[in-house]
Amino acid sequence: MPNSPIRAVLWDFGGVILSSPFEAFNRYEDSRGLPRDIIRRVNATNPHSNAWALLERSEISPARFDSLFAEESAALGHSIPGADVLGLLSGEVRPEMVAALDSVIDAGYLTACLTNNVVSTSEPANERQQEVRAVMARFHHVVESSKVGCRKPEPRFYEIACGLLGVTPDECVFLDDLGINLKPAAAMGMRTIKVGDPAAALAELAGHLDMALG
């Protein structure tokens, strides 16, 4: 059967709108003599019930995450404080992605940000946080794992996004930098784009929407 016309574009935040935190993970690992990608290995072990998953669903506090992540990483041979990992999550805003988001909205498409995140602090916003908030404010809806109690790649997370936008999955295209998050979205009928090189991802999106981006 032919695909339904696209009505909505769904965007991951870290790794799509923002540069990938994996780069910061690697710099941290290199500076401390840790094996490359050990942080990602910890996050990929028991991915639906580990410290990272629990924190993103707001089932544990950041303090508990700090100790639990250290325990989980120690089980893989290298104890890493969870607080250190949380300090590595800030990426840089990709202006080309923001420009594309603006173009998509101007063209009449619905948009949502689908982000696995943690509860933010109440500290005064710095310049970068203000920039991030300005980008977040562009979306018609923002679905945050820390607020809805589920996370990507749980199907319920995508169902919530579609419900807020009033669309069906086959009317959506979804951009994420992790294949594990794209797989259930594709199974639900979404068109998916894995974001590595931003320019290539935007070219793919432009093809789906039949419009110029950038």
Secondary structure as GFF3:
##gff-version 3
##sequence-region A 1 214
A	DSSP	beta_strand	8	11	.	.	.	ID=ss1
A	DSSP	alpha_helix	21	31	.	.	.	ID=ss2
A	DSSP	alpha_helix	38	44	.	.	.	ID=ss3
A	DSSP	alpha_helix	51	56	.	.	.	ID=ss4
A	DSSP	alpha_helix	62	75	.	.	.	ID=ss5
A	DSSP	alpha_helix	82	86	.	.	.	ID=ss6
A	DSSP	alpha_helix	95	106	.	.	.	ID=ss7
A	DSSP	beta_strand	110	115	.	.	.	ID=ss8
A	DSSP	alpha_helix	127	136	.	.	.	ID=ss9
A	DSSP	beta_strand	141	144	.	.	.	ID=ss10
A	DSSP	alpha_helix	145	148	.	.	.	ID=ss11
A	DSSP	alpha_helix	155	165	.	.	.	ID=ss12
A	DSSP	three_ten_helix	169	171	.	.	.	ID=ss13
A	DSSP	beta_strand	172	176	.	.	.	ID=ss14
A	DSSP	alpha_helix	179	187	.	.	.	ID=ss15
A	DSSP	beta_strand	191	194	.	.	.	ID=ss16
A	DSSP	alpha_helix	198	209	.	.	.	ID=ss17
###
